[in-house]
Amino acid sequence: MKTIKTDLIRRRKQRITNRLASSSRYDRGEPMIAGGNTRYELAQKAGGTSYGGVSAIHAFVQKIGLPKCIDAALHLFKKHLPYHESDHVLNFAYNALCGGTCLQDIELRRNDEFFLDSIGAERIPDPTTAGDFCRRFKPYHINRLQDAFDDVRMNLWKQQDESFFEQATIEMDGTMVETTGQCKEGMDINYKGIWGYHPLVFTLAETGEVLRLVNRSGNRPSQEGAADLADHTIDLCRRGGFRKIVLRGDTAFTQTLHLDRWDKAGVKFLFGMKAYSGLDKIAENVGSKDWKRLPRAPKYDLDTPDRSRPENIKEQIVEARGFQNKRLTAEWVTEVAYSPTDCQKTYRLVIVRKDLEVTKQGLLFDDYVYFFYLTNESREDLTTNEVVYGSNARCDQENILAQLNQCRALHAPLDNLESNWAFMVMTALSWNLKAWIGLSVPVDGRWREKHEQERRRVIRMEFKCFIEQFVRLPAQIIRGGRQLTVRLLGWTESLPVFNRWLRFALE
């Protein structure tokens, strides 16, 4: 297997750099976007695809043994005529990686002969067959499929250095998958009047991987089934070799029945607490000297000189129309010992008081609101301020849910709860593949620091950006000499990282 020569990448980068540098030096007397004498023709022998990165991703998928793990865990067919279970699962993942937004987009790839050549397939399942495959799933099969993903995940984790296993932060959250369908079995209406499903998603904060996904009816509470899934993911991370495991979630997931058990097992947790009247009384009884100012780091560290702030148009409209306007003026923090309901042990309750300036129809008055955070972390490991910052960092889970929406994993195109659950899990594989590719980017010798930054950038990359940088690479596809040649036709800023990862994928 051959990768791209690095000097070719440098030359291609230099060409575009020179072009951009020299083209702005003088006035051409006409618009820059001028067009030209263009002719279209259809190639008779040569062919290409817009998704030149898929061949490398498929080589990576085979290298990590994902198809074998899927076929060993999942048995839905008596006969394979002609597809295996792994063909269907990868079909969903590759559709998402190629920017597909619905089942019908599979047909575009199915009729692209050079896309089929790039993944070594004579054919792939059509949209109708793919939908029928989802309807074969029962909860047992979906859990077996996720177990297969875990087997692959564990092998990739074992290849990481020691610093990777310092901590595993398990995030948990529920999200609403809205549907306008009338006949989708298992859907229901939630308290906001939205019809659909309410999946529960567990992710690993350090890599963004989806550790577990369970679809539920739309009217189920966020925390339903979360304790069992937490136990499963804790066991997974322990088997993976993580030295410290932290559970993190919002107020809905503070399940006091399980806190003592998790604490005894050495699991750390950081949960939000609902502002019950009893907690408000505790906060009110804190002495004024015990409150400390909560410092906040600036949101952005700008290298450019400071510029004047633009006028706040939204605030002007709110004031002009006499709406209530709340403005944060200060944040204060303290902590007390607290033993929640159903707990025998005492934990740290960190309280944040937000002072507000409230304006309504010209009248000005002050208000405040309390936020509560519960943790069993020691003060040596997390200071009072760090507890607040750590809980605020949980908001990144919302970004991951947004990315799962972007790859269409949190959608319900089928007709019942289990089939849509299967669709979500298989499509979410595309997001996990992005994380696994990031974990597989080699880190070499003297360039270690730079490579670590590039690797982290791939892991944290948005799904759409990943498609543009690693998948949607225009390429010529050449078959001959018992090998497949993918000749990339353009340069992207991530091509050096792609090429280094390619060495791992193809070795």
Helices and strands as residue ranges (DSSP letters): H 6-22, E 47-49, H 54-63, H 66-73, H 85-97, G 103-105, H 106-110, H 113-118, H 127-134, H 139-158, G 162-166, E 168-174, E 177-178, E 188-189, E 195-197, E 200-204, E 210-214, H 226-240, E 245-249, G 251-253, H 256-264, E 268-273, H 277-284, G 288-290, E 292-293, H 313-320, E 325-338, E 347-360, E 363-375, H 384-392, G 393-395, H 396-406, H 417-440, G 445-447, H 448-460, H 463-466, I 467-471, E 475-480, E 483-488, H 495-506
